[in-house]
């Protein structure tokens, strides 16, 4: 099973306490996010699948006009409490409450790790829709094959399926959705990690001719 809302509603507060500063300590995460920040110089940015807002607030600190969207009300509740100066909304990456071409930049930063491979094209199509021509997307994910089930995590009983993806396969799916490659960043697994590694793909919606 894959009870995303129930699992993260229960674990939201402890999840935030554990991960709130992870990106500041991990050179890979920080490097990919900073690269993205250099590419998106104006316009609204959506942190899509923002969790408790740890990346949203980092991007805001870099001067971005950023807001967060997440499927889980419990995660949004924590984000609003921790970062009241920022905007957070409950929503689904399959059907975003955003206009066509509304965003200059978008993040799907490990927000699709519970999404099976066969559902990725629908999400990528929606991300393509909401980006303006010339807009950039950064997509962080776990590298590998198949999935593993989590029944405990962040100090709670949870019910989550975690999917790993092949980098070339994800790049191909993004290209099929219409995106053009900008950069592909990968790193090998660290000691104790159960995945084959981590990846961040930065892609662009082609500008209108």
C-alpha positions in Angstrom: 0.0 0.0 0.0 1.0 3.7 -0.2 -0.9 5.8 2.3 0.9 9.1 1.6 -1.4 11.5 3.3 -2.0 9.3 6.4 1.7 8.6 6.8 2.9 12.2 6.5 0.0 13.6 8.5 1.2 11.5 11.4 4.9 12.1 11.0 4.9 15.8 9.8 6.3 17.4 12.9 9.1 14.9 13.5 9.8 14.7 9.8 10.5 18.5 9.8 12.6 18.3 13.0 14.8 15.6 11.3 15.2 17.0 7.8 14.7 20.8 8.1 18.4 21.6 7.6 19.5 18.6 5.6 20.0 20.6 2.3 22.4 22.9 4.1 24.7 20.0 5.1 24.6 18.0 1.9 26.8 19.6 -0.9 24.9 17.7 -3.6 21.5 19.1 -2.6 22.8 22.6 -2.0 24.7 22.5 -5.3 21.7 21.5 -7.4 19.4 24.0 -5.7 21.9 26.8 -6.1 22.4 25.9 -9.8 18.6 26.1 -10.3 18.6 29.5 -8.5 21.1 30.9 -11.0 18.8 29.8 -13.9 15.6 31.3 -12.6 16.0 35.0 -12.3 12.5 36.4 -12.2 8.9 35.3 -11.8 7.0 32.9 -9.5 8.5 29.6 -8.5 6.5 26.6 -7.3 8.0 24.2 -4.8 5.6 21.4 -5.8 5.5 18.7 -3.2 7.1 21.0 -0.7 6.6 18.9 2.4 7.1 21.1 5.4 8.7 23.9 3.4 12.4 23.4 4.1 13.4 24.0 0.5 10.8 26.7 0.0 12.3 28.8 2.7 15.8 28.2 1.4 14.8 29.5 -2.1 13.0 32.5 -0.5 16.3 33.3 1.2 18.0 33.3 -2.2 15.6 36.0 -3.3 13.0 33.8 -5.1 9.3 34.6 -5.3 8.4 31.1 -4.2 5.4 29.3 -2.7 4.8 25.7 -1.7 2.2 23.0 -2.6 1.8 19.7 -1.0 -0.7 16.8 -1.0 -0.7 16.4 2.8 -2.5 18.8 5.0 -0.4 17.9 8.0 2.8 18.9 6.1 1.3 22.2 5.0 0.2 22.9 8.6 3.8 22.5 9.8 5.1 24.6 6.9 2.7 27.5 7.7 3.6 27.4 11.3 7.3 27.3 10.7 7.4 29.8 7.8 4.4 32.1 8.2 5.8 34.7 5.8 5.5 32.2 2.9 2.5 30.9 1.1 1.6 27.2 1.3 -1.4 25.4 -0.2 -2.7 21.8 -0.3 -2.8 20.4 -3.8 -1.9 17.5 -6.1 0.9 17.5 -8.7 -1.5 15.6 -11.0 -3.9 18.6 -11.1 -2.3 21.8 -10.0 -4.5 24.9 -9.3 -2.3 27.0 -11.5 -2.8 28.6 -14.9 -1.0 27.5 -18.1 2.5 29.0 -18.1 2.1 30.6 -14.7 5.5 29.6 -13.3 9.0 30.8 -14.2 10.4 27.8 -12.2 9.3 24.6 -10.6 10.7 22.0 -8.2 9.8 18.4 -7.9 12.4 17.9 -5.2 12.0 14.2 -4.1 8.3 14.8 -4.2 7.7 11.9 -6.6 9.5 9.2 -4.6 6.1 7.6 -3.8 5.0 7.8 -7.5 5.2 4.6 -9.6 7.1 4.9 -12.9 3.9 4.4 -14.9 2.4 7.6 -13.3 5.3 9.9 -14.0 4.3 10.9 -17.5 1.1 12.4 -16.3 2.9 14.4 -13.6 5.6 15.6 -16.0 2.8 16.8 -18.4 1.2 18.8 -15.7 4.6 20.4 -14.7 5.2 21.2 -18.4 1.8 22.9 -18.5 2.3 25.2 -15.6 5.8 26.4 -16.7 6.1 29.4 -19.0 8.2 29.0 -22.2 11.8 29.2 -21.1 11.0 28.2 -17.5 13.1 25.7 -15.6 12.2 22.5 -13.6 14.6 20.8 -11.2 13.6 17.2 -10.3 15.4 15.4 -7.5 15.0 11.7 -7.0 16.5 8.4 -5.8 18.5 6.4 -8.3 17.9 2.7 -8.7 15.3 0.2 -9.7 12.1 -1.0 -8.2 10.8 0.0 -4.8 11.0 -0.7 -1.1 8.3 -0.5 1.5 8.6 1.6 4.7 6.5 0.6 7.6 8.3 2.8 10.1 10.0 6.2 9.7 10.5 9.5 11.5 9.5 7.8 14.7 6.1 6.7 13.5 4.3 3.8 11.9 3.9 4.6 8.3 2.8 2.9 5.1 4.9 4.2 2.1 6.3 2.7 -1.0 9.6 4.4 -2.1 10.4 4.2 -5.8 13.9 4.4 -7.3 14.3 5.5 -11.0 16.9 5.0 -13.7 18.4 8.4 -14.6 18.3 7.8 -18.4 14.7 6.6 -18.2 13.6 9.8 -16.3 15.5 12.0 -18.8 13.6 10.2 -21.6 10.2 10.7 -19.9 10.9 14.4 -19.4 12.0 14.7 -23.0 8.8 13.0 -24.1 6.8 15.6 -22.1 8.5 18.3 -24.1 11.4 19.4 -21.8 14.9 20.1 -23.0 17.9 19.0 -20.9 19.9 21.6 -19.2 22.0 19.6 -16.6 22.1 16.1 -15.1 23.7 15.9 -11.6 24.3 12.6 -9.9 26.1 11.2 -6.9 26.8 7.8 -5.6 25.1 6.4 -2.5 26.6 7.4 0.8 27.4 4.9 3.6 24.1 3.6 5.0 21.9 4.7 2.1 19.8 2.0 0.6 19.5 3.5 -2.8 22.0 3.4 -5.7 22.5 7.1 -5.4 20.8 10.4 -5.9 20.0 12.5 -9.0 18.9 16.0 -9.9 17.8 16.7 -13.5 17.4 20.3 -14.5 15.3 20.8 -17.7 13.7 23.7 -19.5 10.5 24.3 -21.3 11.5 25.5 -24.7 10.9 29.1 -25.5 8.3 29.9 -28.1 9.9 30.4 -31.5 
